[in-house]
Amino acid sequence: MSAHSQPGARTLHTVDCRECGISSGAFWIRWRAYRIDDPELDEPPALAFYCPACSDREFGPRRRNRL
């Protein structure tokens, strides 16, 4: 029986940073995703993922919601 067919088996999903190419690994802490398609051009939805360093550099530090 392979790991993929075992009950309760988990799959690890990773992404690569669009800017630097680093892999997210198992933990996506502070990673950000941005929609990169143009809905007005009838493009299919698409996301680009950015590591914490690249997202801060490209888009500025993440703002926290304060109530």
mmCIF file of the N, C-alpha and C atoms, coordinates in Angstrom:
data_MODEL
# 
_entry.id   MODEL 
# 
loop_
_atom_site.group_PDB 
_atom_site.id 
_atom_site.type_symbol 
_atom_site.label_atom_id 
_atom_site.label_alt_id 
_atom_site.label_comp_id 
_atom_site.label_asym_id 
_atom_site.label_entity_id 
_atom_site.label_seq_id 
_atom_site.pdbx_PDB_ins_code 
_atom_site.Cartn_x 
_atom_site.Cartn_y 
_atom_site.Cartn_z 
_atom_site.occupancy 
_atom_site.B_iso_or_equiv 
_atom_site.pdbx_formal_charge 
_atom_site.auth_seq_id 
_atom_site.auth_comp_id 
_atom_site.auth_asym_id 
_atom_site.auth_atom_id 
_atom_site.pdbx_PDB_model_num 
ATOM 1   N N  . MET A 1 1  ? 0.848   -1.167 0.000   1.00 0.00 ? 1  MET A N  1 
ATOM 2   C CA . MET A 1 1  ? 0.000   0.000  0.000   1.00 0.00 ? 1  MET A CA 1 
ATOM 3   C C  . MET A 1 1  ? 0.901   1.239  0.000   1.00 0.00 ? 1  MET A C  1 
ATOM 4   N N  . SER A 1 2  ? 0.685   2.148  -0.924  1.00 0.00 ? 2  SER A N  1 
ATOM 5   C CA . SER A 1 2  ? 1.502   3.352  -0.988  1.00 0.00 ? 2  SER A CA 1 
ATOM 6   C C  . SER A 1 2  ? 0.974   4.399  -0.016  1.00 0.00 ? 2  SER A C  1 
ATOM 7   N N  . ALA A 1 3  ? 1.794   5.392  0.263   1.00 0.00 ? 3  ALA A N  1 
ATOM 8   C CA . ALA A 1 3  ? 1.394   6.469  1.179   1.00 0.00 ? 3  ALA A CA 1 
ATOM 9   C C  . ALA A 1 3  ? 0.199   7.241  0.649   1.00 0.00 ? 3  ALA A C  1 
ATOM 10  N N  . HIS A 1 4  ? 0.048   7.281  -0.667  1.00 0.00 ? 4  HIS A N  1 
ATOM 11  C CA . HIS A 1 4  ? -1.050  8.036  -1.263  1.00 0.00 ? 4  HIS A CA 1 
ATOM 12  C C  . HIS A 1 4  ? -2.393  7.358  -1.063  1.00 0.00 ? 4  HIS A C  1 
ATOM 13  N N  . SER A 1 5  ? -2.404  6.053  -0.852  1.00 0.00 ? 5  SER A N  1 
ATOM 14  C CA . SER A 1 5  ? -3.666  5.354  -0.720  1.00 0.00 ? 5  SER A CA 1 
ATOM 15  C C  . SER A 1 5  ? -3.999  4.992  0.726   1.00 0.00 ? 5  SER A C  1 
ATOM 16  N N  . GLN A 1 6  ? -3.147  5.357  1.672   1.00 0.00 ? 6  GLN A N  1 
ATOM 17  C CA . GLN A 1 6  ? -3.406  5.045  3.070   1.00 0.00 ? 6  GLN A CA 1 
ATOM 18  C C  . GLN A 1 6  ? -4.460  5.992  3.630   1.00 0.00 ? 6  GLN A C  1 
ATOM 19  N N  . PRO A 1 7  ? -5.389  5.457  4.391   1.00 0.00 ? 7  PRO A N  1 
ATOM 20  C CA . PRO A 1 7  ? -6.387  6.332  5.027   1.00 0.00 ? 7  PRO A CA 1 
ATOM 21  C C  . PRO A 1 7  ? -5.701  7.338  5.944   1.00 0.00 ? 7  PRO A C  1 
ATOM 22  N N  . GLY A 1 8  ? -6.117  8.572  5.877   1.00 0.00 ? 8  GLY A N  1 
ATOM 23  C CA . GLY A 1 8  ? -5.559  9.620  6.719   1.00 0.00 ? 8  GLY A CA 1 
ATOM 24  C C  . GLY A 1 8  ? -4.227  10.164 6.248   1.00 0.00 ? 8  GLY A C  1 
ATOM 25  N N  . ALA A 1 9  ? -3.723  9.679  5.098   1.00 0.00 ? 9  ALA A N  1 
ATOM 26  C CA . ALA A 1 9  ? -2.449  10.183 4.586   1.00 0.00 ? 9  ALA A CA 1 
ATOM 27  C C  . ALA A 1 9  ? -2.604  11.651 4.203   1.00 0.00 ? 9  ALA A C  1 
ATOM 28  N N  . ARG A 1 10 ? -1.568  12.410 4.405   1.00 0.00 ? 10 ARG A N  1 
ATOM 29  C CA . ARG A 1 10 ? -1.598  13.842 4.082   1.00 0.00 ? 10 ARG A CA 1 
ATOM 30  C C  . ARG A 1 10 ? -0.694  14.122 2.896   1.00 0.00 ? 10 ARG A C  1 
ATOM 31  N N  . THR A 1 11 ? -1.061  15.142 2.155   1.00 0.00 ? 11 THR A N  1 
ATOM 32  C CA . THR A 1 11 ? -0.275  15.564 1.011   1.00 0.00 ? 11 THR A CA 1 
ATOM 33  C C  . THR A 1 11 ? 0.348   16.917 1.323   1.00 0.00 ? 11 THR A C  1 
ATOM 34  N N  . LEU A 1 12 ? 1.615   17.068 1.033   1.00 0.00 ? 12 LEU A N  1 
ATOM 35  C CA . LEU A 1 12 ? 2.302   18.334 1.249   1.00 0.00 ? 12 LEU A CA 1 
ATOM 36  C C  . LEU A 1 12 ? 2.193   19.178 -0.017  1.00 0.00 ? 12 LEU A C  1 
ATOM 37  N N  . HIS A 1 13 ? 1.636   20.373 0.118   1.00 0.00 ? 13 HIS A N  1 
ATOM 38  C CA . HIS A 1 13 ? 1.517   21.299 -1.005  1.00 0.00 ? 13 HIS A CA 1 
ATOM 39  C C  . HIS A 1 13 ? 2.533   22.425 -0.810  1.00 0.00 ? 13 HIS A C  1 
ATOM 40  N N  . THR A 1 14 ? 3.327   22.672 -1.802  1.00 0.00 ? 14 THR A N  1 
ATOM 41  C CA . THR A 1 14 ? 4.306   23.758 -1.749  1.00 0.00 ? 14 THR A CA 1 
ATOM 42  C C  . THR A 1 14 ? 4.112   24.651 -2.965  1.00 0.00 ? 14 THR A C  1 
ATOM 43  N N  . VAL A 1 15 ? 4.629   25.862 -2.875  1.00 0.00 ? 15 VAL A N  1 
ATOM 44  C CA . VAL A 1 15 ? 4.632   26.789 -4.002  1.00 0.00 ? 15 VAL A CA 1 
ATOM 45  C C  . VAL A 1 15 ? 6.023   27.398 -4.097  1.00 0.00 ? 15 VAL A C  1 
ATOM 46  N N  . ASP A 1 16 ? 6.322   28.009 -5.217  1.00 0.00 ? 16 ASP A N  1 
ATOM 47  C CA . ASP A 1 16 ? 7.589   28.700 -5.415  1.00 0.00 ? 16 ASP A CA 1 
ATOM 48  C C  . ASP A 1 16 ? 7.332   30.193 -5.534  1.00 0.00 ? 16 ASP A C  1 
ATOM 49  N N  . CYS A 1 17 ? 8.228   30.987 -4.969  1.00 0.00 ? 17 CYS A N  1 
ATOM 50  C CA . CYS A 1 17 ? 8.115   32.446 -5.036  1.00 0.00 ? 17 CYS A CA 1 
ATOM 51  C C  . CYS A 1 17 ? 8.290   32.903 -6.482  1.00 0.00 ? 17 CYS A C  1 
ATOM 52  N N  . ARG A 1 18 ? 7.397   33.765 -6.924  1.00 0.00 ? 18 ARG A N  1 
ATOM 53  C CA . ARG A 1 18 ? 7.451   34.273 -8.297  1.00 0.00 ? 18 ARG A CA 1 
ATOM 54  C C  . ARG A 1 18 ? 8.712   35.101 -8.546  1.00 0.00 ? 18 ARG A C  1 
ATOM 55  N N  . GLU A 1 19 ? 9.224   35.755 -7.519  1.00 0.00 ? 19 GLU A N  1 
ATOM 56  C CA . GLU A 1 19 ? 10.396  36.626 -7.678  1.00 0.00 ? 19 GLU A CA 1 
ATOM 57  C C  . GLU A 1 19 ? 11.721  35.867 -7.573  1.00 0.00 ? 19 GLU A C  1 
ATOM 58  N N  . CYS A 1 20 ? 11.919  35.160 -6.468  1.00 0.00 ? 20 CYS A N  1 
ATOM 59  C CA . CYS A 1 20 ? 13.238  34.558 -6.212  1.00 0.00 ? 20 CYS A CA 1 
ATOM 60  C C  . CYS A 1 20 ? 13.272  33.053 -6.446  1.00 0.00 ? 20 CYS A C  1 
ATOM 61  N N  . GLY A 1 21 ? 12.109  32.408 -6.557  1.00 0.00 ? 21 GLY A N  1 
ATOM 62  C CA . GLY A 1 21 ? 12.053  30.988 -6.859  1.00 0.00 ? 21 GLY A CA 1 
ATOM 63  C C  . GLY A 1 21 ? 12.175  30.059 -5.662  1.00 0.00 ? 21 GLY A C  1 
ATOM 64  N N  . ILE A 1 22 ? 12.343  30.590 -4.457  1.00 0.00 ? 22 ILE A N  1 
ATOM 65  C CA . ILE A 1 22 ? 12.471  29.740 -3.279  1.00 0.00 ? 22 ILE A CA 1 
ATOM 66  C C  . ILE A 1 22 ? 11.159  28.985 -3.046  1.00 0.00 ? 22 ILE A C  1 
ATOM 67  N N  . SER A 1 23 ? 11.271  27.783 -2.491  1.00 0.00 ? 23 SER A N  1 
ATOM 68  C CA . SER A 1 23 ? 10.094  26.963 -2.212  1.00 0.00 ? 23 SER A CA 1 
ATOM 69  C C  . SER A 1 23 ? 9.532   27.295 -0.836  1.00 0.00 ? 23 SER A C  1 
ATOM 70  N N  . SER A 1 24 ? 8.228   27.224 -0.719  1.00 0.00 ? 24 SER A N  1 
ATOM 71  C CA . SER A 1 24 ? 7.575   27.493 0.562   1.00 0.00 ? 24 SER A CA 1 
ATOM 72  C C  . SER A 1 24 ? 7.842   26.409 1.584   1.00 0.00 ? 24 SER A C  1 
ATOM 73  N N  . GLY A 1 25 ? 8.136   25.209 1.152   1.00 0.00 ? 25 GLY A N  1 
ATOM 74  C CA . GLY A 1 25 ? 8.279   24.102 2.087   1.00 0.00 ? 25 GLY A CA 1 
ATOM 75  C C  . GLY A 1 25 ? 6.936   23.803 2.731   1.00 0.00 ? 25 GLY A C  1 
ATOM 76  N N  . ALA A 1 26 ? 6.964   23.190 3.893   1.00 0.00 ? 26 ALA A N  1 
ATOM 77  C CA . ALA A 1 26 ? 5.736   22.784 4.566   1.00 0.00 ? 26 ALA A CA 1 
ATOM 78  C C  . ALA A 1 26 ? 5.012   23.941 5.244   1.00 0.00 ? 26 ALA A C  1 
ATOM 79  N N  . PHE A 1 27 ? 5.716   25.018 5.538   1.00 0.00 ? 27 PHE A N  1 
ATOM 80  C CA . PHE A 1 27 ? 5.129   26.119 6.293   1.00 0.00 ? 27 PHE A CA 1 
ATOM 81  C C  . PHE A 1 27 ? 5.036   27.371 5.430   1.00 0.00 ? 27 PHE A C  1 
ATOM 82  N N  . TRP A 1 28 ? 3.842   27.900 5.311   1.00 0.00 ? 28 TRP A N  1 
ATOM 83  C CA . TRP A 1 28 ? 3.596   29.063 4.450   1.00 0.00 ? 28 TRP A CA 1 
ATOM 84  C C  . TRP A 1 28 ? 3.465   30.341 5.273   1.00 0.00 ? 28 TRP A C  1 
ATOM 85  N N  . ILE A 1 29 ? 4.095   30.402 6.403   1.00 0.00 ? 29 ILE A N  1 
ATOM 86  C CA . ILE A 1 29 ? 3.964   31.562 7.290   1.00 0.00 ? 29 ILE A CA 1 
ATOM 87  C C  . ILE A 1 29 ? 4.458   32.817 6.575   1.00 0.00 ? 29 ILE A C  1 
ATOM 88  N N  . ARG A 1 30 ? 3.607   33.850 6.543   1.00 0.00 ? 30 ARG A N  1 
ATOM 89  C CA . ARG A 1 30 ? 3.866   35.163 5.946   1.00 0.00 ? 30 ARG A CA 1 
ATOM 90  C C  . ARG A 1 30 ? 3.973   35.140 4.424   1.00 0.00 ? 30 ARG A C  1 
ATOM 91  N N  . TRP A 1 31 ? 3.742   34.020 3.763   1.00 0.00 ? 31 TRP A N  1 
ATOM 92  C CA . TRP A 1 31 ? 3.698   33.999 2.303   1.00 0.00 ? 31 TRP A CA 1 
ATOM 93  C C  . TRP A 1 31 ? 2.420   34.704 1.873   1.00 0.00 ? 31 TRP A C  1 
ATOM 94  N N  . ARG A 1 32 ? 2.467   35.347 0.716   1.00 0.00 ? 32 ARG A N  1 
ATOM 95  C CA . ARG A 1 32 ? 1.294   36.045 0.195   1.00 0.00 ? 32 ARG A CA 1 
ATOM 96  C C  . ARG A 1 32 ? 1.010   35.602 -1.230  1.00 0.00 ? 32 ARG A C  1 
ATOM 97  N N  . ALA A 1 33 ? -0.265  35.642 -1.589  1.00 0.00 ? 33 ALA A N  1 
ATOM 98  C CA . ALA A 1 33 ? -0.689  35.310 -2.949  1.00 0.00 ? 33 ALA A CA 1 
ATOM 99  C C  . ALA A 1 33 ? -1.431  36.515 -3.515  1.00 0.00 ? 33 ALA A C  1 
ATOM 100 N N  . TYR A 1 34 ? -1.171  36.806 -4.778  1.00 0.00 ? 34 TYR A N  1 
ATOM 101 C CA . TYR A 1 34 ? -1.833  37.915 -5.459  1.00 0.00 ? 34 TYR A CA 1 
ATOM 102 C C  . TYR A 1 34 ? -2.432  37.416 -6.762  1.00 0.00 ? 34 TYR A C  1 
ATOM 103 N N  . ARG A 1 35 ? -3.597  37.913 -7.077  1.00 0.00 ? 35 ARG A N  1 
ATOM 104 C CA . ARG A 1 35 ? -4.237  37.563 -8.334  1.00 0.00 ? 35 ARG A CA 1 
ATOM 105 C C  . ARG A 1 35 ? -3.498  38.292 -9.455  1.00 0.00 ? 35 ARG A C  1 
ATOM 106 N N  . ILE A 1 36 ? -3.120  37.542 -10.500 1.00 0.00 ? 36 ILE A N  1 
ATOM 107 C CA . ILE A 1 36 ? -2.316  38.136 -11.571 1.00 0.00 ? 36 ILE A CA 1 
ATOM 108 C C  . ILE A 1 36 ? -3.018  38.142 -12.920 1.00 0.00 ? 36 ILE A C  1 
ATOM 109 N N  . ASP A 1 37 ? -4.206  37.571 -12.986 1.00 0.00 ? 37 ASP A N  1 
ATOM 110 C CA . ASP A 1 37 ? -4.934  37.596 -14.260 1.00 0.00 ? 37 ASP A CA 1 
ATOM 111 C C  . ASP A 1 37 ? -5.713  38.902 -14.369 1.00 0.00 ? 37 ASP A C  1 
ATOM 112 N N  . ASP A 1 38 ? -6.198  39.184 -15.550 1.00 0.00 ? 38 ASP A N  1 
ATOM 113 C CA . ASP A 1 38 ? -7.020  40.372 -15.775 1.00 0.00 ? 38 ASP A CA 1 
ATOM 114 C C  . ASP A 1 38 ? -8.437  39.908 -16.082 1.00 0.00 ? 38 ASP A C  1 
ATOM 115 N N  . PRO A 1 39 ? -9.371  40.054 -15.129 1.00 0.00 ? 39 PRO A N  1 
ATOM 116 C CA . PRO A 1 39 ? -10.739 39.577 -15.355 1.00 0.00 ? 39 PRO A CA 1 
ATOM 117 C C  . PRO A 1 39 ? -11.420 40.237 -16.552 1.00 0.00 ? 39 PRO A C  1 
ATOM 118 N N  . GLU A 1 40 ? -11.009 41.443 -16.889 1.00 0.00 ? 40 GLU A N  1 
ATOM 119 C CA . GLU A 1 40 ? -11.627 42.133 -18.025 1.00 0.00 ? 40 GLU A CA 1 
ATOM 120 C C  . GLU A 1 40 ? -11.234 41.523 -19.365 1.00 0.00 ? 40 GLU A C  1 
ATOM 121 N N  . LEU A 1 41 ? -10.180 40.727 -19.383 1.00 0.00 ? 41 LEU A N  1 
ATOM 122 C CA . LEU A 1 41 ? -9.731  40.083 -20.612 1.00 0.00 ? 41 LEU A CA 1 
ATOM 123 C C  . LEU A 1 41 ? -10.188 38.633 -20.701 1.00 0.00 ? 41 LEU A C  1 
ATOM 124 N N  . ASP A 1 42 ? -11.102 38.235 -19.814 1.00 0.00 ? 42 ASP A N  1 
ATOM 125 C CA . ASP A 1 42 ? -11.617 36.861 -19.778 1.00 0.00 ? 42 ASP A CA 1 
ATOM 126 C C  . ASP A 1 42 ? -10.511 35.826 -19.617 1.00 0.00 ? 42 ASP A C  1 
ATOM 127 N N  . GLU A 1 43 ? -9.456  36.181 -18.887 1.00 0.00 ? 43 GLU A N  1 
ATOM 128 C CA . GLU A 1 43 ? -8.394  35.222 -18.583 1.00 0.00 ? 43 GLU A CA 1 
ATOM 129 C C  . GLU A 1 43 ? -8.855  34.336 -17.434 1.00 0.00 ? 43 GLU A C  1 
ATOM 130 N N  . PRO A 1 44 ? -8.399  33.095 -17.401 1.00 0.00 ? 44 PRO A N  1 
ATOM 131 C CA . PRO A 1 44 ? -8.746  32.257 -16.244 1.00 0.00 ? 44 PRO A CA 1 
ATOM 132 C C  . PRO A 1 44 ? -8.053  32.793 -14.993 1.00 0.00 ? 44 PRO A C  1 
ATOM 133 N N  . PRO A 1 45 ? -8.668  32.613 -13.829 1.00 0.00 ? 45 PRO A N  1 
ATOM 134 C CA . PRO A 1 45 ? -8.046  33.092 -12.593 1.00 0.00 ? 45 PRO A CA 1 
ATOM 135 C C  . PRO A 1 45 ? -6.665  32.486 -12.395 1.00 0.00 ? 45 PRO A C  1 
ATOM 136 N N  . ALA A 1 46 ? -5.726  33.313 -11.947 1.00 0.00 ? 46 ALA A N  1 
ATOM 137 C CA . ALA A 1 46 ? -4.357  32.853 -11.705 1.00 0.00 ? 46 ALA A CA 1 
ATOM 138 C C  . ALA A 1 46 ? -3.791  33.594 -10.502 1.00 0.00 ? 46 ALA A C  1 
ATOM 139 N N  . LEU A 1 47 ? -2.988  32.888 -9.711  1.00 0.00 ? 47 LEU A N  1 
ATOM 140 C CA . LEU A 1 47 ? -2.338  33.468 -8.540  1.00 0.00 ? 47 LEU A CA 1 
ATOM 141 C C  . LEU A 1 47 ? -0.833  33.388 -8.679  1.00 0.00 ? 47 LEU A C  1 
ATOM 142 N N  . ALA A 1 48 ? -0.153  34.383 -8.107  1.00 0.00 ? 48 ALA A N  1 
ATOM 143 C CA . ALA A 1 48 ? 1.306   34.360 -7.983  1.00 0.00 ? 48 ALA A CA 1 
ATOM 144 C C  . ALA A 1 48 ? 1.604   34.385 -6.493  1.00 0.00 ? 48 ALA A C  1 
ATOM 145 N N  . PHE A 1 49 ? 2.557   33.567 -6.082  1.00 0.00 ? 49 PHE A N  1 
ATOM 146 C CA . PHE A 1 49 ? 2.933   33.469 -4.675  1.00 0.00 ? 49 PHE A CA 1 
ATOM 147 C C  . PHE A 1 49 ? 4.273   34.153 -4.449  1.00 0.00 ? 49 PHE A C  1 
ATOM 148 N N  . TYR A 1 50 ? 4.386   34.840 -3.297  1.00 0.00 ? 50 TYR A N  1 
ATOM 149 C CA . TYR A 1 50 ? 5.600   35.575 -2.949  1.00 0.00 ? 50 TYR A CA 1 
ATOM 150 C C  . TYR A 1 50 ? 6.047   35.194 -1.544  1.00 0.00 ? 50 TYR A C  1 
ATOM 151 N N  . CYS A 1 51 ? 7.344   34.924 -1.375  1.00 0.00 ? 51 CYS A N  1 
ATOM 152 C CA . CYS A 1 51 ? 7.895   34.632 -0.056  1.00 0.00 ? 51 CYS A CA 1 
ATOM 153 C C  . CYS A 1 51 ? 7.839   35.913 0.788   1.00 0.00 ? 51 CYS A C  1 
ATOM 154 N N  . PRO A 1 52 ? 8.032   35.807 2.092   1.00 0.00 ? 52 PRO A N  1 
ATOM 155 C CA . PRO A 1 52 ? 7.956   37.002 2.949   1.00 0.00 ? 52 PRO A CA 1 
ATOM 156 C C  . PRO A 1 52 ? 8.904   38.128 2.536   1.00 0.00 ? 52 PRO A C  1 
ATOM 157 N N  . ALA A 1 53 ? 10.148  37.805 2.200   1.00 0.00 ? 53 ALA A N  1 
ATOM 158 C CA . ALA A 1 53 ? 11.112  38.856 1.838   1.00 0.00 ? 53 ALA A CA 1 
ATOM 159 C C  . ALA A 1 53 ? 10.709  39.554 0.549   1.00 0.00 ? 53 ALA A C  1 
ATOM 160 N N  . CYS A 1 54 ? 10.341  38.798 -0.460  1.00 0.00 ? 54 CYS A N  1 
ATOM 161 C CA . CYS A 1 54 ? 9.973   39.398 -1.744  1.00 0.00 ? 54 CYS A CA 1 
ATOM 162 C C  . CYS A 1 54 ? 8.654   40.149 -1.655  1.00 0.00 ? 54 CYS A C  1 
ATOM 163 N N  . SER A 1 55 ? 7.691   39.623 -0.903  1.00 0.00 ? 55 SER A N  1 
ATOM 164 C CA . SER A 1 55 ? 6.405   40.321 -0.793  1.00 0.00 ? 55 SER A CA 1 
ATOM 165 C C  . SER A 1 55 ? 6.574   41.638 -0.048  1.00 0.00 ? 55 SER A C  1 
ATOM 166 N N  . ASP A 1 56 ? 7.409   41.670 0.989   1.00 0.00 ? 56 ASP A N  1 
ATOM 167 C CA . ASP A 1 56 ? 7.663   42.932 1.687   1.00 0.00 ? 56 ASP A CA 1 
ATOM 168 C C  . ASP A 1 56 ? 8.358   43.934 0.773   1.00 0.00 ? 56 ASP A C  1 
ATOM 169 N N  . ARG A 1 57 ? 9.321   43.463 -0.014  1.00 0.00 ? 57 ARG A N  1 
ATOM 170 C CA . ARG A 1 57 ? 10.056  44.344 -0.915  1.00 0.00 ? 57 ARG A CA 1 
ATOM 171 C C  . ARG A 1 57 ? 9.164   44.852 -2.048  1.00 0.00 ? 57 ARG A C  1 
ATOM 172 N N  . GLU A 1 58 ? 8.354   43.986 -2.620  1.00 0.00 ? 58 GLU A N  1 
ATOM 173 C CA . GLU A 1 58 ? 7.530   44.358 -3.771  1.00 0.00 ? 58 GLU A CA 1 
ATOM 174 C C  . GLU A 1 58 ? 6.273   45.145 -3.393  1.00 0.00 ? 58 GLU A C  1 
ATOM 175 N N  . PHE A 1 59 ? 5.653   44.784 -2.251  1.00 0.00 ? 59 PHE A N  1 
ATOM 176 C CA . PHE A 1 59 ? 4.346   45.349 -1.911  1.00 0.00 ? 59 PHE A CA 1 
ATOM 177 C C  . PHE A 1 59 ? 4.300   46.064 -0.567  1.00 0.00 ? 59 PHE A C  1 
ATOM 178 N N  . GLY A 1 60 ? 5.424   46.090 0.141   1.00 0.00 ? 60 GLY A N  1 
ATOM 179 C CA . GLY A 1 60 ? 5.462   46.729 1.447   1.00 0.00 ? 60 GLY A CA 1 
ATOM 180 C C  . GLY A 1 60 ? 5.074   45.760 2.543   1.00 0.00 ? 60 GLY A C  1 
ATOM 181 N N  . PRO A 1 61 ? 5.362   46.121 3.780   1.00 0.00 ? 61 PRO A N  1 
ATOM 182 C CA . PRO A 1 61 ? 5.030   45.235 4.894   1.00 0.00 ? 61 PRO A CA 1 
ATOM 183 C C  . PRO A 1 61 ? 3.526   45.021 4.996   1.00 0.00 ? 61 PRO A C  1 
ATOM 184 N N  . ARG A 1 62 ? 3.173   43.871 5.466   1.00 0.00 ? 62 ARG A N  1 
ATOM 185 C CA . ARG A 1 62 ? 1.774   43.528 5.633   1.00 0.00 ? 62 ARG A CA 1 
ATOM 186 C C  . ARG A 1 62 ? 1.174   44.346 6.754   1.00 0.00 ? 62 ARG A C  1 
ATOM 187 N N  . ARG A 1 63 ? 0.007   44.926 6.501   1.00 0.00 ? 63 ARG A N  1 
ATOM 188 C CA . ARG A 1 63 ? -0.688  45.687 7.539   1.00 0.00 ? 63 ARG A CA 1 
ATOM 189 C C  . ARG A 1 63 ? -1.547  44.751 8.362   1.00 0.00 ? 63 ARG A C  1 
ATOM 190 N N  . ARG A 1 64 ? -1.544  44.966 9.638   1.00 0.00 ? 64 ARG A N  1 
ATOM 191 C CA . ARG A 1 64 ? -2.366  44.155 10.524  1.00 0.00 ? 64 ARG A CA 1 
ATOM 192 C C  . ARG A 1 64 ? -3.697  44.858 10.751  1.00 0.00 ? 64 ARG A C  1 
ATOM 193 N N  . ASN A 1 65 ? -4.749  44.061 10.809  1.00 0.00 ? 65 ASN A N  1 
ATOM 194 C CA . ASN A 1 65 ? -6.069  44.616 11.116  1.00 0.00 ? 65 ASN A CA 1 
ATOM 195 C C  . ASN A 1 65 ? -6.147  44.873 12.612  1.00 0.00 ? 65 ASN A C  1 
ATOM 196 N N  . ARG A 1 66 ? -6.428  46.083 12.956  1.00 0.00 ? 66 ARG A N  1 
ATOM 197 C CA . ARG A 1 66 ? -6.574  46.438 14.376  1.00 0.00 ? 66 ARG A CA 1 
ATOM 198 C C  . ARG A 1 66 ? -7.989  46.933 14.592  1.00 0.00 ? 66 ARG A C  1 
ATOM 199 N N  . LEU A 1 67 ? -8.643  46.331 15.545  1.00 0.00 ? 67 LEU A N  1 
ATOM 200 C CA . LEU A 1 67 ? -10.030 46.731 15.842  1.00 0.00 ? 67 LEU A CA 1 
ATOM 201 C C  . LEU A 1 67 ? -10.090 47.644 17.030  1.00 0.00 ? 67 LEU A C  1 
# 
